[in-house]
Amino acid sequence: MRGGNLSFKNKNALFCALDMKSIDQALSFTNIIKDYIDGIKIGMEAFYSMGIDGYLRLQDLNIPIFLDLKLHDIPNTVSSAIKSLIPLNPYMINVHISGGAVMLREAVSAIHESKDNRPKIVGVTILTSMNESSFEEQGLKLNIQDQVINLATLAADCGLDGVVCSPHEAGRVKSKCGSDFLTVVPGIRLEKTQSDDQKRTLTPYEAVRNGADILVVGRPLTKASDPMGVAKIIRKNIDDYES
């Protein structure tokens, strides 16, 4: 599936986070649920374990790929990294907005220099594993939601296509940055009682109601005893809101 001009069969897209090390496991798992999802996310754990060969085998499934490497470095390094990733034809890549305006503009410029494929580029705001206590540990006295909006505004001003944020902030991001500004939302849990290292979570229905464009779901799918059944439930949650 080629690049960022792709359109989804569903208004609100569901991406599965393949946070696993085995390419054979990733291929088998994706084939089980692919009729109920719109794309897959390949993060650092999977990409560093499977390598480019594994990535290309997943790409052969002809499904959009969000290459989630969270680039964050000096502007020239990030620009060069993006140019190295573009030939892999991801649907979307991401960078940390906290790298600053110069880095963000260099990243966007690297995308625009490509003649054959222009993946979407989104910026990471605040990781969904963080909460107010996490900020305090770093000596920061910031309101997380306000900081997410500040970072999203910077990303929009620098020409990014959207941001990665928690479902709690998606609506405010849309209000501030416009309806066409993508909100990519991890931290999706089927029940509010589920607890792990994710702090700022909502259910699929709540996330879509709150302005999420792309829902990224990992462990609720990959750790499920019946992943197809769970994928159907999530899809129905999303479709119930859309209808």
C-alpha distance (Angstrom), angle and dihedral (degrees) to the residues before:
residue distance angle dihedral
M1 . . .
R2 3.75 . .
G3 3.73 128.6 .
G4 3.76 139.4 -64.3
N5 3.81 100.4 -43.0
L6 3.77 90.7 76.7
S7 3.80 119.7 123.6
F8 3.80 121.8 -150.9
K9 3.77 127.7 -127.9
N10 3.82 88.0 -129.8
K11 3.81 129.1 54.1
N12 3.80 91.9 -131.8
A13 3.78 111.8 40.4
L14 3.80 127.1 -140.1
F15 3.81 117.3 -151.2
C16 3.79 122.5 -174.2
A17 3.81 116.4 -140.3
L18 3.80 106.4 -134.1
D19 3.79 97.4 -157.0
M20 3.80 95.1 168.5
K21 3.79 135.0 112.4
S22 3.82 102.6 -140.9
I23 3.80 117.6 81.9
D24 3.80 91.6 -158.6
Q25 3.80 90.3 53.1
A26 3.81 90.9 47.3
L27 3.80 92.4 49.9
S28 3.79 93.6 46.6
F29 3.80 92.8 46.7
T30 3.81 94.4 47.6
N31 3.78 91.6 50.5
I32 3.82 89.3 55.4
I33 3.82 95.1 55.6
K34 3.81 104.7 23.2
D35 3.81 94.8 106.8
Y36 3.81 89.9 61.5
I37 3.81 101.2 43.2
D38 3.80 134.4 65.3
G39 3.79 99.0 -147.9
I40 3.79 148.2 -19.8
K41 3.79 132.2 -110.8
I42 3.78 118.4 -139.4
G43 3.78 109.6 -163.5
M44 3.77 133.6 -177.0
E45 3.81 96.0 -78.9
A46 3.79 93.1 54.5
F47 3.81 97.8 37.3
Y48 3.79 95.3 48.2
S49 3.83 91.1 46.9
M50 3.81 100.3 41.7
G51 3.79 98.1 33.8
I52 3.78 126.0 -160.6
D53 3.81 92.8 -51.2
G54 3.80 90.5 57.5
Y55 3.79 91.2 45.4
L56 3.81 91.1 53.6
R57 3.80 91.5 50.0
L58 3.80 89.0 55.1
Q59 3.79 89.8 46.5
D60 3.80 88.3 57.4
L61 3.82 87.1 69.4
N62 3.83 85.2 73.9
I63 3.79 94.2 -128.8
P64 3.83 126.4 131.9
I65 3.81 114.2 -94.9
F66 3.78 126.4 -150.2
L67 3.81 103.9 -157.5
D68 3.79 100.7 -151.6
L69 3.82 105.6 -167.4
K70 3.84 96.9 134.6
L71 3.79 95.5 -140.1
H72 3.80 112.7 -147.9
D73 3.81 121.3 163.5
I74 3.78 141.6 98.8
P75 3.83 112.0 -38.5
N76 3.81 96.7 -105.6
T77 3.80 92.9 50.5
V78 3.80 93.3 49.0
S79 3.80 91.2 47.3
S80 3.80 91.7 50.8
A81 3.80 91.9 46.2
I82 3.80 91.5 52.9
K83 3.80 91.2 50.2
S84 3.81 87.8 52.8
L85 3.81 92.0 50.8
I86 3.81 98.8 45.9
P87 3.85 93.9 77.6
L88 3.83 87.2 62.0
N89 3.82 87.1 68.1
P90 3.79 99.2 -135.7
Y91 3.78 118.3 179.6
M92 3.80 90.3 -134.9
I93 3.82 140.8 3.8
N94 3.79 131.7 -173.3
V95 3.78 143.6 -145.0
H96 3.80 133.8 -170.2
I97 3.80 109.8 -99.0
S98 3.80 89.0 -150.2
G99 3.83 87.0 73.6
G100 3.81 85.6 82.9
A101 3.78 139.8 -120.5
V102 3.82 97.5 -65.5
M103 3.80 91.6 52.4
L104 3.81 91.6 46.8
R105 3.79 93.7 50.3
E106 3.81 91.2 47.6
A107 3.80 88.9 51.7
V108 3.81 92.4 50.9
S109 3.81 90.4 46.4
A110 3.81 90.5 53.1
I111 3.81 89.6 54.1
H112 3.80 92.8 48.6
E113 3.80 92.3 50.4
S114 3.80 89.9 64.7
K115 3.79 113.4 99.7
D116 3.80 99.9 -171.7
N117 3.77 106.6 36.3
R118 3.78 132.4 18.9
P119 3.78 112.4 -174.5
K120 3.76 120.6 -160.9
I121 3.79 112.4 -98.6
V122 3.79 120.7 -149.4
G123 3.79 131.7 178.4
V124 3.79 127.6 -128.3
T125 3.81 110.7 -126.9
I126 3.82 112.2 -178.2
L127 3.80 119.7 -19.4
T128 3.81 112.6 -108.8
S129 3.81 88.8 -128.5
M130 3.81 88.4 68.9
N131 3.79 129.0 84.3
E132 3.80 136.1 168.8
S133 3.81 90.9 -74.3
S134 3.81 89.9 55.7
F135 3.81 89.2 55.4
E136 3.79 91.8 49.1
E137 3.82 90.5 53.1
Q138 3.80 87.8 60.2
G139 3.77 92.9 48.8
L140 3.81 92.2 -107.3
K141 3.78 120.9 139.8
L142 3.79 99.2 -163.9
N143 3.76 135.4 132.2
I144 3.79 105.0 -121.7
Q145 3.79 96.5 -143.4
D146 3.79 92.4 49.6
Q147 3.80 91.1 48.0
V148 3.81 91.2 50.4
I149 3.81 89.4 54.5
N150 3.81 91.2 47.8
L151 3.81 90.8 52.2
A152 3.81 93.2 43.8
T153 3.80 90.2 52.3
L154 3.80 90.5 51.7
A155 3.81 90.6 49.3
A156 3.80 91.7 50.8
D157 3.80 91.9 47.6
C158 3.82 89.8 52.4
G159 3.80 93.2 52.1
L160 3.80 103.4 -103.5
D161 3.81 118.4 152.0
G162 3.78 95.3 -128.0
V163 3.77 147.0 -48.7
V164 3.76 143.0 -95.1
C165 3.80 108.3 -122.4
S166 3.77 139.7 149.0
P167 3.82 118.4 -86.7
H168 3.80 88.4 -109.5
E169 3.81 92.3 66.5
A170 3.82 101.2 37.7
G171 3.79 95.1 93.9
R172 3.79 94.2 50.2
V173 3.81 90.3 47.5
K174 3.80 89.8 54.3
S175 3.78 91.8 48.1
K176 3.79 92.4 50.6
C177 3.82 102.0 37.1
G178 3.82 103.6 29.3
S179 3.77 137.9 -97.2
D180 3.82 93.4 -84.2
F181 3.81 92.9 56.1
L182 3.80 105.8 103.6
T183 3.79 121.2 -119.8
V184 3.80 111.7 -159.0
V185 3.77 107.7 -168.8
P186 3.82 129.0 -163.7
G187 3.79 121.8 170.5
I188 3.80 93.6 77.9
R189 3.79 115.3 157.1
L190 3.81 127.8 174.0
E191 3.79 91.6 -138.2
K192 3.78 130.5 28.1
T193 3.81 89.2 -133.4
Q194 3.81 93.1 65.6
S195 3.80 109.1 107.1
D196 3.81 131.9 -169.0
D197 3.79 133.6 120.9
Q198 3.81 91.7 -48.9
K199 3.80 110.8 98.0
R200 3.82 108.1 174.8
T201 3.81 104.2 52.8
L202 3.80 140.6 150.6
T203 3.80 136.1 177.8
P204 3.84 119.6 -95.5
Y205 3.82 92.2 -104.3
E206 3.82 92.1 49.2
A207 3.81 92.3 46.7
V208 3.80 93.6 52.8
R209 3.80 91.2 44.7
N210 3.80 87.8 52.5
G211 3.83 95.0 54.1
A212 3.81 106.9 -86.6
D213 3.82 114.7 156.0
I214 3.81 99.7 -178.9
L215 3.80 119.9 27.5
V216 3.81 115.0 -156.6
V217 3.81 112.8 -156.9
G218 3.79 122.9 -177.7
R219 3.79 125.1 154.5
P220 3.83 97.5 22.6
L221 3.82 84.3 64.3
T222 3.80 105.4 28.5
K223 3.82 94.7 45.9
A224 3.81 95.1 42.7
S225 3.79 120.5 115.6
D226 3.81 87.4 -141.3
P227 3.82 106.4 31.0
M228 3.80 94.0 171.8
G229 3.79 90.3 53.5
V230 3.80 91.8 49.1
A231 3.82 91.2 46.7
K232 3.81 88.9 53.5
I233 3.81 90.9 50.9
I234 3.81 92.7 50.2
R235 3.79 91.4 46.3
K236 3.81 90.0 50.7
N237 3.83 90.4 48.7
I238 3.80 89.4 55.2
D239 3.79 94.9 42.0
D240 3.82 92.1 48.8
Y241 3.78 89.1 60.4
E242 3.81 94.0 43.9
S243 3.79 91.0 52.8
